[in-house]
Each structure stands twice: as structure tokens, then as C-alpha cells.
Amino acid sequence: MSPKKSVPENTVEDKASTTSAYLDNYTKLKDAAEFLANQETPDVDAILPMVEQGTKAYAACLERIEAVEKMLKELDNRDE
């Protein structure tokens, strides 16, 4: 039997803050996608800021998803 690997414990505030940040970025990404998809006549002056916002929000969401996947793998490995 191998020793269990420790997974850093997060405080409730850390988890709430991280979840809130993820949801904020997810909402920004969703809003940017909806805005761009619903334009009948593209407003070229509005497209660039929305694409930038969506790109930043996507990167933040992806980073969080990857962190959660890593934590899940660590927990799975700890149980072995």
C-alpha cells in the first residue's frame, strides 16, 4: 500500500471565490458569443472588444477546468 498523496485543502472562501470567478468568466464568454451570434449587421467596432473579452474569459475558464481535472486526478490517485 502506497502512502496517500496530499491534496491542498482550500478554504470555503477560496472555493467560493474561485467558483465565482469561473461563473463570471463563463457569463462573459456566453454573453460575447450570444452578442456576436445575434448581430444581423456586424458592428465592426463592437466585434473586437467582444472577441477580446470572450478570449480572456475562455482562457480563464479553461484554466479553472484544467485545475479541477488535475485535482480530480490527484484524488483518484490518492485512493489507489
C-alpha positions in Angstrom: 0.0 0.0 0.0 1.5 3.3 -1.1 1.2 6.5 1.1 -1.6 8.7 0.2 -0.8 11.9 -1.7 -1.9 15.0 0.0 -4.2 17.4 -1.9 -4.1 21.0 -0.7 -7.1 21.9 1.3 -8.9 25.1 0.1 -10.9 27.2 2.5 -14.5 27.8 1.9 -13.7 31.4 0.9 -11.1 30.2 -1.7 -13.6 27.8 -3.2 -16.4 30.4 -3.3 -14.1 33.0 -4.8 -12.8 30.5 -7.4 -16.3 29.4 -8.3 -17.5 33.0 -8.5 -14.6 33.9 -10.8 -15.3 30.9 -13.0 -19.0 31.8 -13.3 -18.2 35.4 -14.0 -15.9 34.4 -16.8 -18.4 31.8 -18.1 -21.1 34.5 -18.2 -18.7 36.9 -20.1 -17.9 34.2 -22.6 -21.5 33.3 -23.1 -22.6 36.9 -23.4 -19.9 37.6 -26.0 -20.8 34.5 -28.0 -24.5 35.5 -27.9 -23.8 39.1 -28.9 -21.7 38.0 -31.9 -24.2 35.3 -33.0 -27.2 37.6 -32.8 -25.9 40.5 -34.9 -27.8 40.9 -38.1 -25.3 43.5 -39.4 -21.9 43.1 -37.8 -20.7 46.2 -35.9 -17.0 46.0 -36.6 -16.3 48.5 -33.8 -18.0 46.2 -31.3 -16.6 43.0 -32.5 -13.0 43.4 -31.4 -13.8 44.2 -27.7 -16.3 41.3 -27.6 -13.7 38.9 -29.1 -11.1 40.1 -26.7 -13.5 39.7 -23.7 -14.5 36.2 -24.9 -10.9 35.1 -25.5 -9.8 36.2 -22.0 -12.9 34.6 -20.4 -12.3 31.4 -22.3 -8.7 31.2 -21.2 -9.8 31.8 -17.5 -12.5 29.1 -17.8 -10.1 26.6 -19.4 -7.5 27.3 -16.7 -10.1 26.5 -14.0 -11.4 23.4 -15.7 -7.8 22.1 -16.1 -7.1 22.8 -12.4 -10.3 20.9 -11.4 -9.3 18.0 -13.6 -5.9 17.9 -12.0 -7.4 17.9 -8.5 -9.7 15.0 -9.5 -6.8 13.0 -10.9 -4.8 13.6 -7.7 -7.8 12.5 -5.6 -8.2 9.4 -7.8 -4.5 8.6 -7.4 -4.7 9.1 -3.7 -7.5 6.5 -3.5 -5.4 3.9 -5.3 
